[in-house]
Amino acid sequence: MEKLQTKWGRFKAHLQAWLIDHEILRAVYRNFYRLSPNAFRSNHPSPAFIKKLHRKYGVKTIISLRRADKSGQYLLEKEACDRYGITLINHPMSSRSLPDVDDILEAKRILETAEYPILIHCKSGADRAGLMSVFYELFVEHKPMEEALQQLSMKYGHFRWADTGKLDFFFDSYLAYRAEHPETEFLAWLQNHYDKPALNSQFHSAGWANIVVNKILHRE
């Protein structure tokens, strides 16, 4: 946190967060939604928004699907969490690749052991936050898969036609398998039948959608 100890360092951190990481857009549209009385999802929270989460919603844990690094946005988030006694858990996941089994099992462990209320976030609150929200509804709320998958939706800015659609394709592959093997639960499929390389070779995205996601929206 040494970077924030000088005025110049703090200014650069805010500049990086606002202009490079698009906090200027998040200040206008927070993409904040309630998953349950004890869980929320959003895009990357600013220090001011973390203060609001603490005071208005009593959030105890923030689960970030981004890396803990030396970027301005991370340092400002970590500082704010420390200030308000919020536990910050970084569990980096990708929005452009099929998830790894170990990452999903770790996500399950985090969701089941975190101190609630929680906030789940990524950069834009659309793809990885949606993925983790699906896991929350499956593993914590024990909702049916079809209901949980509503967290991956255009409502939150998620594009299933771009490479980010690999997240949808992952779950669609399980549902297709379950249709032929109704007794197979998600975790059993994940650990015994999920073939990431094979599914990856079958996935195809639309070029126009990747232009929107990567070039226009600059998603992470």
Backbone torsions as a table, in degrees:
resi	resn	phi	psi	omega
1	MET	NA	7.5	-178.0
2	GLU	-59.4	-29.8	-178.2
3	LYS	-59.0	-26.8	-177.4
4	LEU	-92.8	1.6	-174.8
5	GLN	-81.7	-13.1	177.6
6	THR	-114.9	156.1	179.2
7	LYS	-62.0	-40.6	-179.3
8	TRP	-67.0	-41.8	178.8
9	GLY	-63.7	-41.1	178.8
10	ARG	-67.8	-39.1	178.1
11	PHE	-61.9	-44.0	179.7
12	LYS	-65.1	-36.1	178.7
13	ALA	-63.9	-45.5	178.4
14	HIS	-66.1	-38.6	179.5
15	LEU	-62.8	-43.4	178.6
16	GLN	-63.4	-44.3	-179.1
17	ALA	-63.9	-43.3	-173.6
18	TRP	-77.8	-41.6	-172.7
19	LEU	-98.8	-39.5	-177.9
20	ILE	-86.9	-41.2	-177.3
21	ASP	-94.0	1.6	171.8
22	HIS	73.3	29.7	173.4
23	GLU	-62.4	-25.2	177.9
24	ILE	-61.3	-32.4	176.6
25	LEU	-80.8	-38.1	-179.5
26	ARG	-67.1	-27.6	177.7
27	ALA	-64.9	-27.3	178.6
28	VAL	-85.9	-40.3	-177.7
29	TYR	-132.2	106.1	-174.2
30	ARG	-81.9	-17.5	-179.6
31	ASN	52.5	47.1	-173.9
32	PHE	-103.5	127.7	-179.5
33	TYR	-141.3	150.9	176.7
34	ARG	-91.9	128.8	175.5
35	LEU	-89.6	-34.9	-179.2
36	SER	-163.2	177.3	176.9
37	PRO	-58.4	-19.7	-175.6
38	ASN	-119.5	11.0	-177.4
39	ALA	-146.5	142.4	-178.5
40	PHE	-137.4	163.1	175.2
41	ARG	-136.0	150.4	179.4
42	SER	-165.4	-179.8	167.7
43	ASN	-82.0	-174.8	-174.1
44	HIS	-59.0	125.2	-176.0
45	PRO	-81.9	138.3	173.5
46	SER	-80.3	165.3	175.4
47	PRO	-55.7	-39.5	179.5
48	ALA	-64.9	-37.7	179.5
49	PHE	-72.1	-35.1	175.9
50	ILE	-63.0	-39.2	175.4
51	LYS	-59.6	-43.2	178.3
52	LYS	-64.6	-41.6	178.4
53	LEU	-59.8	-39.9	-179.7
54	HIS	-68.5	-47.8	-173.0
55	ARG	-80.2	-39.0	-175.1
56	LYS	-89.9	-35.7	-173.2
57	TYR	-114.7	-6.5	178.2
58	GLY	65.2	30.1	-177.5
59	VAL	-60.7	131.5	-178.8
60	LYS	-105.2	-26.0	-176.3
61	THR	-138.2	136.0	171.3
62	ILE	-113.9	124.3	178.4
63	ILE	-105.6	111.0	-179.2
64	SER	-100.5	132.8	176.2
65	LEU	-91.1	14.7	178.0
66	ARG	-107.9	168.3	-177.8
67	ARG	-79.6	150.0	168.8
68	ALA	-85.6	112.6	-175.1
69	ASP	-142.1	-158.1	-178.3
70	LYS	-102.5	13.4	-179.6
71	SER	-69.8	154.4	-179.8
72	GLY	-59.7	-41.8	-178.0
73	GLN	-64.2	-37.8	178.3
74	TYR	-69.7	-46.5	-177.2
75	LEU	-61.2	-40.1	179.0
76	LEU	-68.8	-37.5	177.2
77	GLU	-65.5	-45.9	-178.7
78	LYS	-63.4	-41.8	179.1
79	GLU	-61.3	-45.1	-179.5
80	ALA	-65.7	-39.9	177.8
81	CYS	-62.8	-43.7	178.0
82	ASP	-62.2	-38.8	-177.9
83	ARG	-63.7	-38.9	-175.0
84	TYR	-102.7	11.4	176.0
85	GLY	69.1	31.1	179.3
86	ILE	-99.3	133.0	176.6
87	THR	-79.4	126.4	178.1
88	LEU	-104.6	119.1	178.6
89	ILE	-113.3	121.8	176.8
90	ASN	-101.5	119.8	178.2
91	HIS	-129.6	81.5	-174.1
92	PRO	-60.9	131.4	174.5
93	MET	-136.8	163.0	-177.1
94	SER	-103.1	144.9	174.6
95	SER	-97.6	-5.2	-174.5
96	ARG	-114.1	6.7	178.9
97	SER	-139.5	158.2	175.9
98	LEU	-65.0	138.9	-175.6
99	PRO	-69.2	151.0	175.1
100	ASP	-84.1	149.2	-179.9
101	VAL	-58.4	-47.0	-177.3
102	ASP	-62.2	-36.5	179.0
103	ASP	-66.1	-37.0	179.2
104	ILE	-69.9	-42.1	178.9
105	LEU	-65.4	-35.3	177.0
106	GLU	-70.3	-37.8	175.6
107	ALA	-59.8	-42.3	177.6
108	LYS	-60.2	-45.4	-179.9
109	ARG	-62.3	-44.6	-179.6
110	ILE	-60.7	-47.4	-177.7
111	LEU	-65.2	-32.7	-177.6
112	GLU	-83.0	-18.1	-176.0
113	THR	-114.6	-8.6	-178.6
114	ALA	-65.7	153.1	173.9
115	GLU	-84.0	125.9	-177.3
116	TYR	-96.5	155.6	4.0
117	PRO	-70.9	155.4	-178.1
118	ILE	-126.2	157.0	166.9
119	LEU	-119.6	132.9	173.9
120	ILE	-106.2	132.0	178.8
121	HIS	-150.4	157.6	167.4
122	CYS	-129.0	-146.7	178.9
123	LYS	-76.4	-53.4	-174.3
124	SER	-103.9	-11.2	-180.0
125	GLY	77.6	16.6	-173.4
126	ALA	-106.7	-48.2	-168.9
127	ASP	-104.1	-68.2	-179.3
128	ARG	-66.5	-37.8	175.0
129	ALA	-63.0	-36.0	176.2
130	GLY	-65.9	-42.2	178.1
131	LEU	-59.7	-48.1	-179.4
132	MET	-67.1	-31.7	177.9
133	SER	-68.1	-36.4	173.4
134	VAL	-60.3	-46.5	179.5
135	PHE	-62.2	-38.7	177.4
136	TYR	-59.8	-47.0	-177.7
137	GLU	-68.5	-31.9	178.1
138	LEU	-74.8	-50.8	-169.4
139	PHE	-88.0	-28.9	-177.0
140	VAL	-103.3	-48.6	-179.2
141	GLU	-86.1	-14.3	178.2
142	HIS	55.7	42.9	177.8
143	LYS	-84.8	157.1	175.9
144	PRO	-61.1	150.1	-178.3
145	MET	-54.5	-45.1	-177.3
146	GLU	-60.3	-36.6	178.4
147	GLU	-73.6	-41.9	179.7
148	ALA	-62.0	-33.9	-176.4
149	LEU	-69.3	-8.5	174.5
150	GLN	-65.6	-14.7	177.5
151	GLN	-73.8	-15.2	172.6
152	LEU	-102.0	90.5	-170.5
153	SER	-147.5	155.6	173.4
154	MET	-61.1	-21.7	176.8
155	LYS	-53.5	-35.1	-178.2
156	TYR	-100.5	3.2	-179.2
157	GLY	92.7	14.9	-179.1
158	HIS	-85.0	130.4	178.4
159	PHE	-107.4	113.5	179.1
160	ARG	-83.8	-6.2	-178.5
161	TRP	-90.6	-15.2	178.7
162	ALA	-91.2	-172.5	176.7
163	ASP	-60.5	-24.1	176.2
164	THR	-64.7	-14.9	176.3
165	GLY	-68.7	-8.5	174.6
166	LYS	-61.0	-27.9	177.4
167	LEU	-66.9	-42.9	176.7
168	ASP	-65.8	-42.5	-178.2
169	PHE	-61.3	-36.3	177.7
170	PHE	-58.8	-51.8	-178.9
171	PHE	-71.2	-36.4	177.1
172	ASP	-59.9	-35.8	179.9
173	SER	-66.2	-38.8	175.6
174	TYR	-65.3	-45.1	-178.5
175	LEU	-62.4	-36.3	177.3
176	ALA	-66.1	-40.8	177.9
177	TYR	-66.0	-42.1	-179.0
178	ARG	-64.8	-31.0	178.7
179	ALA	-61.0	-31.5	179.0
180	GLU	-94.7	-18.7	179.8
181	HIS	-134.3	75.2	-172.3
182	PRO	-58.7	-20.4	-177.8
183	GLU	-82.6	-7.6	-174.2
184	THR	-86.1	114.3	175.8
185	GLU	-76.7	162.1	-175.6
186	PHE	-56.9	-48.6	-176.8
187	LEU	-65.1	-35.2	177.8
188	ALA	-65.7	-42.6	175.9
189	TRP	-62.3	-45.1	-177.7
190	LEU	-57.1	-45.9	-172.4
191	GLN	-87.8	-18.0	-174.2
192	ASN	-120.7	-19.0	-173.4
193	HIS	-130.2	-17.6	-177.4
194	TYR	-65.9	123.1	-179.8
195	ASP	-119.2	91.5	-174.9
196	LYS	-60.6	-48.5	-179.8
197	PRO	-60.3	-40.4	-179.5
198	ALA	-65.4	-44.1	179.7
199	LEU	-66.5	-37.2	-179.1
200	ASN	-61.6	-36.9	-179.8
201	SER	-71.6	-19.3	-177.6
202	GLN	-90.6	-16.4	-173.9
203	PHE	-81.9	138.7	175.9
204	HIS	-137.1	130.7	179.7
205	SER	-104.3	168.8	178.7
206	ALA	-97.2	132.9	-177.3
207	GLY	-59.1	-41.3	-179.0
208	TRP	-62.5	-37.1	-178.7
209	ALA	-68.7	-37.3	178.2
210	ASN	-68.2	-32.0	175.4
211	ILE	-63.6	-43.6	179.0
212	VAL	-62.4	-49.1	-174.3
213	VAL	-71.8	-43.8	-173.1
214	ASN	-90.6	-38.4	-174.2
215	LYS	-95.4	-37.0	-177.3
216	ILE	-90.7	-51.8	-178.2
217	LEU	-84.6	-17.9	179.5
218	HIS	53.4	48.6	177.6
219	ARG	-68.6	153.6	-179.7
220	GLU	-88.0	NA	NA
